[in-house]
Amino acid sequence: NAGVTQTPKFQVLKTGQSMTLQCAQDMNHNSMYWYRQDPGMGLRLIYYSASEGTTDKGEVPNGYNVSRLNKREFSLRLESAAPSQTSVYFCASSTRQGTYNEQFFGPGTRLTVL
Amino acid sequence: QKEVEQNSGPLSVPEGAIASLNCTYSDRGSQSFFWYRQYSGKSPELIMSIYSNGDKEDGRFTAQLNKASQYVSLLIRDSQPSDSATYLCAVKGLSESNFGNEKLTFGTGTRLTIIP
């Protein structure tokens, strides 16, 4: 049981390049999330998927797209990377049980855009 | 106004003492409250969740919730150097920005240092 996995762990891009961050979970969770974490800003939600086939924008969606490929996988795409997207990206998942929403995080992707 | 506020610290506590971490939130309809621990360069790790007023204990950790005061805290007893980390408070609220009430709002975290 690996929990939440993310690839790659590190990435350096040039401005304007594109890339896709991959996330997978093996906990049979319905909901999946993408966050970015910047110094002094805390964790900010980029996109969210409540279930397979649905996605919704979070607090900072501009410049990103997502795909919920199946129940296990949720990818984040940067179409044209900008230096402002330099950050640490975390994927998380949770099971929906009434008021509970314990989210479990992957190890993160450290992205630098030059 | 931030929705979830934490003192950024750093908070320094001697080894063996009690560390007290505090968090306030603005959404009065908030239902679920979580504490995450994040070591430098690592991902957040869930350590406590609390849903009703009062105290919840798990080993050396105690979470305290006071919905009337919109306040949640985390106490760490017998603090160890391995407790040195940033602690994130997260709240599941009922604000308009939520999506099906699944969204968590995170504070910016309190950096805790345990001094041997």
Chai-1 contact restraints between the chains, C-beta under 6 A:
chainA,res_idxA,chainB,res_idxB,connection_type,confidence,min_distance_angstrom,max_distance_angstrom,comment,restraint_id
A,S31,B,E102,contact,1.0,0.0,6.0,A-B,restraint_1
A,G42,B,F106,contact,1.0,0.0,6.0,A-B,restraint_2
A,G42,B,T108,contact,1.0,0.0,6.0,A-B,restraint_3
A,L43,B,F106,contact,1.0,0.0,6.0,A-B,restraint_4
A,Y48,B,F99,contact,1.0,0.0,6.0,A-B,restraint_5
A,A50,B,G100,contact,1.0,0.0,6.0,A-B,restraint_6
A,D56,B,F99,contact,1.0,0.0,6.0,A-B,restraint_7
A,F90,B,S43,contact,1.0,0.0,6.0,A-B,restraint_8
A,T99,B,Q31,contact,1.0,0.0,6.0,A-B,restraint_9
A,T99,B,S32,contact,1.0,0.0,6.0,A-B,restraint_10
A,N101,B,S32,contact,1.0,0.0,6.0,A-B,restraint_11
A,N101,B,K92,contact,1.0,0.0,6.0,A-B,restraint_12
A,N101,B,E102,contact,1.0,0.0,6.0,A-B,restraint_13
A,E102,B,L46,contact,1.0,0.0,6.0,A-B,restraint_14
A,E102,B,S49,contact,1.0,0.0,6.0,A-B,restraint_15
A,F105,B,S43,contact,1.0,0.0,6.0,A-B,restraint_16
A,F105,B,P44,contact,1.0,0.0,6.0,A-B,restraint_17
A,P107,B,S43,contact,1.0,0.0,6.0,A-B,restraint_18
A,G108,B,S43,contact,1.0,0.0,6.0,A-B,restraint_19
